[in-house]
């Protein structure tokens, strides 16, 4: 399997929609159980007890139904958890492998933006010592904030503190994986959107599948997400005009705040400050 990490509004859903056009790749809707089961694995040393907790926890999570629950029943989840080795990579490989088998897909992934903030616990329970591939998508924090401000669910004052969260979480993942020499694929949202025909073949190669031009078929993007206002532009595909839109839209005070709070992140990810 593979996991897509990225801050909210950084293009994780756009990337999911693109990869899901491929005949051999599948990513379900966002999940919310990977981090909770990581904490269980870290806190509960007895596999018998831990498996019981995890097998009940996964189907009980809020987003199970529209995501993994579309393909695995609670009883199937229970069986898979109880058979898998008591570790995060093995449990995830069992669950997503079962989904792949049902759908006839060779590579199945997960994308849950909130997980980027919990790299520490995921590291501690061995996620990054496994064969699970990691994709990391990064977007200019200033455009991230402008996009968040257009949602109905982001806090109204998010521009006052989110640049620091963006920098810390993205640098945490990048620094750790680069220092550990763990093979992972980092892509900038802006590079993907401006030249998908160049970037996405590289990503397919990383995932071990032959590139297919189907993943550029934007007409099928977001068919099951159009009812959500914050995903209303998915069927428009790769919108180049959304890159660096902050330059003409963002108040000067916010720009300065981002430059001060996320200076190192802007430098590392090659965004002009």
N, C-alpha and C positions, 0 to 999 in steps of 0.2 A: 504494500500500500504506500501511499504518500500523504503528506499533510501540507496544506497551504497555510502559511502564516502571513499575516498582514494586519495593519491597523484598520479599524472601521473606515469605510469610504475610501479605501485604497485600491479598489479594483479586484478584490477577491471574488466577488460574485460575477463580474464580467469575465474573469479568467475561468471560473467554473463553467459558465454558459458556453464559452468557446471550447474548452476541453471536452465537454459533454457531447459535442457534435461528433466526436471521434468514435468510431465503431468499437474501439478496444478500451476506452477510458470512461469511467463514470465517477461522479462526485454527487452524493445526496445533498439535500438541504442541510443548513447549518445544524450541528449537534451541540449539546451542552453537557456531555458526560465525561469527556476525556480528562479534564482537570479534576473533577470530583473523584474519579476512580484512581487517579494518580495519588491523591491525598490518602485514599483508603489503603492503597498498596504501601505507602510510606508509613502509615500509622498502625496498620494491622499486620502483624508478622505471621499469624497463623493462616495458612492458605485456605483451610477449611472454612474458617470464619469469614475471611476476606472475600472469598468467592461467593459466599451466600449474600453478603452485603452488596457486592457489585452486581450480581445477577438480578437483585431486586431494584437497585438504584437506577440502572440504565433505562429500563422501561418506564420508570417513574419520573424521569426528567421531563421538563416542560416541552422540549423540542423533539422528543423521541418519535412521536406520532407522525409528524410531517417529514421526518428525515429517515433514519434507519428503520423506524417502525413501519415504513411503507413496504419493506422487503423482508424484515425478520419479525416474527411474533415474539412476545415475551418468553414463551417456552423455548423457542429456538435460541434466543439470547442466553437463557439460563443454561441450556445444554452446551453451548459454545464456550461460555465462561468457565464452566466446571470441567471441561475437557482440556482447555488451554493451560499451558504453564502459567504459573502465578507471577506474571510480569506484564507491564503495560504493552510493550511491543507485541508479545505473543497473543494477548487478549484482543488487541486491535487487529492484528493480522487475521485472527480467527473470524472476527465479526465481518470485516470488510472483504475477506476472502470468500466468505459465504455469500455475501451480496454479489460479488463478482461471478461466482459460480451460477447463481440464479439468473443473472442477466446476460451471461455469456461475455463478460468484459474481463480483460486480462489485468487491468490496472484500475484499482478503485482508491479514491482519495477522500480526504476530509478537509473542510475549510470552515473554521470558526474563529472570526477575528478576535474575540475576547481572549482566546487562549494565548495570544502573544504576550499578554501581561503576566503569564505564569511559567515562564521559561525555567525559573529556578526549580520548581517542583518536578517539572517534566524532565529536567536534566537529572535530578536526584534519583528518579525511579528508572533511569536507563533508556529513555526514549532515543537519545542521541548516541547510543552504543549498539544500535540495531541496524537492520537492513531497510528500515523505513526511510523513504526519500523525503527530503524537505525542500519545499519551494517557498521562497520569501519574496513577497511583492511589497515594494516601497513606493510611496507617492509623496510628493512635496507636501509638507505639513500645512502650508498655507492654503493649498487647494483642498486638503483634507478638511480643514476647519471651515472653509467656505461651503463645502458640500455638507458637512455636519449641520451647519446653521440652517440649511434648507430642509432638514428633516423635522418631523414632529416629535421625535423622541430624545434628541440631544439636549443636554442642559443649556439654558439660555446664556450662561456665562462661560461656556466651554473654552472660548478663545483666551480666557485669562490663565488657564492652567494646562490645557491639553498639549501645547507644544513640548512641555517637559516630559509628559507621559509618552508622547510619540518618540521623542529622542531616546529616552531611557529604554523603552521596550524594544525598539528596532535595533539600537546599538547593542543591547544585551545579547540578542540572538546572533547578530552578525559577528560581533567580537568573539563570542564563545565558539561558534562554528568555524570561523576562519582560523582561530588559534588551535582548535582541536584537529584541524584538517579533515573534518567530516565532510564528505561530498554532498554539497547542497547547491541549489540553483537560486540565485538572487536576480530578480528582474525589477526594473523600475517601471511603474505604471506608464510613464510618459514614453518610454522606449517601446513598450508593447502596443500602445495606442497609435503612435505615429508610424510604426513599422511592424505590424503584426506578422507580415509575410516573412520577415527576417527572424524575429524573436521566437515565434511559436514553433518553428521547426527545431530550433535548438532545445526548446523545452521538451518536445516529443522525444528527441534523441536522449535526453536525460532520463525520461521515464521509460525508455526502452521500447518504444513503439515507433513504427514507421509514420512519418508525417503524412497527414491527409488534409487536403485543402477544404474538407468539410468544416474544419474548425474555424474557418473564416466566414462561414455562412451565417451572417448576423440576422437573417430573417427569422431564424428559429430561436433567437435569444429571448429569454424571459417569458416564455409562453405561460408558465405557471406562476409568474411573479408580478404580472401586470396590474394586479389588483392592489399592490402595495405602492403607495405614492413615491417612496424613496427609490423604487426600482423602475419608475415609469420610462426611463430612457434606455433600458437594456436593449430593446429591439432596434435601437438606432446604432448599436454596435460600437465601434471604435471611434469615439468622438474626439477628434484632435483638438477641437476648440475648448475642451475641458482641461487641457494641459495649460498650466500657468495662467488660468483665468483670474487668479488672485491679483495679477498685476494691474488689472483694470477695475477690479471690483472691491478689493480689500481696503478698509480704512487704514490710513497711515499708522495709527496707534497700534493696530493689530499686527501690521507688518513688523514694526519695531519690536513688539513683544515676542513675536516668533523668532526674529533674528537674535534676540537676547537670550531667550529660553532654550532654543534648539540650535545654537550656533555650531556645536560639534557635529550634530546629526546632519545638518545642511551641508557641512563640509565633506563628511565621510561619504554621503550618498550623492555628491556632485551636484548640489543645487546651489545656485548663486545666492549669496547672503546679502 
